[in-house]
Amino acid sequence: MATTWNHAPAAARVSATATTGNRFGLIGRILGAIENYRTRIATLNELHSLDARDLADLRISPYDFDDISRGTYRR
């Protein structure tokens, strides 16, 4: 008898190590939160280094920085 494989959609086939927190439990979630915080701070620092002309070229304002750093910015 042939063995059949469950072909789940790509979103359901994410490995346990690919998602933050599943591999190491609480420690993984804490490390993931620290990584997200550092990424957010680095993004904010880079955005604050832009001058008014660069911001105008990108069509963003300093009021958009928090949304951009969180990944929730919409035009």
C-alpha positions in Angstrom: 0.0 0.0 0.0 1.3 3.4 -0.9 1.9 6.1 1.7 0.1 9.3 1.2 1.3 12.7 2.3 -0.8 15.5 3.7 -0.2 18.4 1.4 -1.2 21.3 3.6 -1.3 24.9 2.2 2.0 26.7 2.3 0.9 28.9 5.3 0.2 25.8 7.3 3.6 24.2 6.6 5.6 26.7 8.5 8.2 24.8 10.5 8.3 25.2 14.3 11.7 26.9 14.1 10.5 29.4 11.5 8.2 31.1 13.9 9.6 32.9 16.9 8.7 31.4 20.2 7.7 27.9 19.1 11.1 26.3 19.5 12.1 27.7 22.9 8.8 28.6 24.5 8.9 31.6 26.8 12.6 32.3 26.1 12.0 32.3 22.4 9.1 34.8 22.8 11.3 37.0 24.9 14.2 36.9 22.5 11.8 37.5 19.6 10.4 40.6 21.4 13.9 41.9 22.0 14.8 41.4 18.3 11.6 43.1 17.2 12.3 46.0 19.6 15.9 46.4 18.3 14.6 46.3 14.7 12.0 48.9 15.5 14.6 51.2 17.2 17.0 50.9 14.2 14.2 51.7 11.8 13.2 54.8 13.9 16.8 56.0 14.1 17.2 55.7 10.3 13.9 57.5 9.7 15.0 60.3 12.1 18.2 60.7 10.2 16.4 61.7 7.0 16.1 65.4 6.2 12.9 67.2 5.1 13.8 66.8 1.4 14.2 63.1 1.7 10.9 62.8 3.6 9.2 64.8 0.9 10.6 62.6 -1.8 9.3 59.5 0.1 5.9 61.3 0.7 6.0 60.6 4.5 6.1 62.9 7.5 7.6 62.4 11.0 4.0 61.6 12.2 4.2 58.4 10.1 7.4 57.1 11.8 5.7 55.0 14.5 3.4 53.3 11.9 6.3 52.6 9.6 8.4 51.1 12.4 5.5 48.9 13.5 4.8 47.8 9.9 1.3 49.2 9.9 1.8 52.3 7.7 -0.7 52.7 4.9 -0.8 55.5 2.3 
